Amino acid sequence: RALGGMGSSRAAAETDKSPFYVTTPIYYVNDKPHIGHAYTTLACDVIARWMRLEGREVYFLTGTDEHGQKVQQSAEKNDVSPQEWCDRNSQTF
């Protein structure tokens, strides 16, 4: 039952009131956000809003991945610590 009943009959969607979980990818903060970030966030938001309209309790999770070698390398290229780099870039998400 992909998407918790979306695309199935209206009667089935109206009777299913179980919690609905949706998540975006975990975004990397080694660079600024791009159109792919906007697309996936928007798609998940639309699904979450639809499910709320159907009466479902929705849990919408998103976040950033602030660990890894690419984050460290990006921080070094910009002469800041990995923590400062993550703090700065995560604010743009």
N, C-alpha and C positions, 0 to 999 in steps of 0.2 A: 504494500500500500504506500507507494511513493507519495511524498508530500501529504501524508496523513489524510487521504481521501480526496485531494484535489483531482479533478478530472473524473471522479466517479459520480454516481447518481446523486442528485441533490438530496434525496431522502436519506441516503447513507451518510452524507456529510452532516446533515442536521442532527442525526442521532449520535454521532461520534463526538463526545465532549472530553475526550482524554487530552492531557497536556500535549502540546506540539512544540518540538524543539527544532530550531534552525540556527545554523552558524555560518559565518563567513569564513574564508580561509584565514589563517593566522598570518597577518601581514609582516613582512620583514622591514626593519627600519634602517637598512643600510643605504637607502636612497629615498627621495621624495615619492609621494603617492603618484600613480598614473591612472589612465583611463580604466585599466583592468580592475583596480581597486574600487573605483566608482561603480563599475558595472556589477561586480559581485555584491557589493554592499546594497546597491539599489534593488537588485533582484531579490536578495534575502528580505529586505524591508517590505517589498511588495507582497511577498508570500506571507510574511508575518502579519501584515495588515489585513490581508484576505482572511487568514485563519481567525484573527480576532473578530472580524465581521461575522464569521460563521459561529461565533460564540466560544471558541477555544481559548484556553489559557496558553499563552505563547511565551516561550523562553527563547530570547534572541541573544546569542553570544557572539561577540567579536573581540578582537584584541591584536596585539602585536607580539612578534617574536624578537626579543631583545638579546638574544644570545647567538654566538657563532663567530666564525672566522671572518666572514664578510663584513659584519658589523665592526669588528676590531680593525680590519683593514681600512674601512671607510673612515673610521675615527682617526686613525693614524694619518691618512691622507689630508685630513682637515685639522691636524694638530690639536685634537681634543681627546679626552679620555672616552672610552667606550660608553661609560655611564652618561657623560654629558651629551654625546652624540645621540644616544637613545632618547634621552629626555627631550632634546631639541626636536628630533624628527618625529617622535611619537605624538607630539602636539599637533602636527599637521594632519594626522590621521583623524 
